[in-house]
Amino acid sequence: MRRAGLLFVATMLCAAGSGFAKDQKFTGTISDSKCGASHKAMIEHNKNLTDRACTEACVKSGGKYILAAKGKLYTLEDQNDPALAMYAGERVTITGEVKGDTIRASKIAKAK
């Protein structure tokens, strides 16, 4: 009986692991949760403000890094990934697992 219980648990763990989505690629722009896909409203107030500077300022004031891709906004799970700050405001390709509207990035690189 005990062996059957262990076999059941092992089977369930294997089945749960196969439910995760494999890595996908997303190409878009690293932005912030305050401005979303466009920094237009902020830039109207300061003509010298760049997308990068706006993203950095919004993240410093409590916003989160996001990826704006194909008309959709994705939250990026690891907000401490140094690549997010390095590519703030720039077009990137992110490889990772998506769950709902959140991406767990395994690779972030400047888009070609």
Residue pairs with C-beta under 8 A, 6 or more apart in sequence:
20 97
21 97
21 98
21 99
22 97
23 95
23 96
23 97
23 106
24 95
24 96
24 97
24 98
25 93
25 94
25 95
26 67
26 69
26 74
26 93
26 94
26 95
26 96
26 98
26 103
27 69
27 91
27 92
27 93
27 94
27 111
28 67
28 68
28 69
28 70
28 74
28 91
28 92
28 94
29 37
29 51
29 67
29 68
29 69
29 89
29 90
29 91
29 92
30 55
30 65
30 66
30 67
30 84
30 87
30 88
30 89
30 90
30 92
31 37
31 39
31 51
31 55
31 65
31 66
31 67
31 68
31 73
31 89
32 54
32 55
32 58
32 59
32 63
32 64
32 65
32 66
33 58
33 63
33 64
33 65
33 66
33 73
33 75
34 58
34 61
34 62
34 63
35 41
35 42
35 54
35 55
35 58
35 63
36 66
36 68
36 73
37 68
37 71
37 73
39 49
39 51
39 54
39 55
39 89
42 49
42 54
43 49
43 54
50 89
51 88
51 89
51 90
52 88
52 89
52 90
53 89
54 89
55 65
55 88
55 89
56 85
56 88
56 89
59 65
59 85
59 88
64 75
64 76
64 79
65 76
65 79
65 84
65 88
66 73
66 74
66 75
66 76
67 73
67 74
67 76
67 92
67 94
67 103
68 74
72 101
73 101
74 98
74 101
74 102
74 103
75 101
75 102
75 103
76 84
76 94
76 102
76 103
76 105
77 102
77 103
77 104
77 105
78 84
78 104
78 105
81 105
81 108
83 92
83 105
83 108
83 109
84 108
87 108
87 110
90 110
90 111
91 110
91 111
92 108
92 109
92 110
92 111
93 108
93 109
93 110
93 111
93 112
94 103
94 105
94 107
94 108
95 105
95 106
95 107
95 108
96 103
96 104
96 105
96 106
96 107
97 103
97 104
97 106
98 104
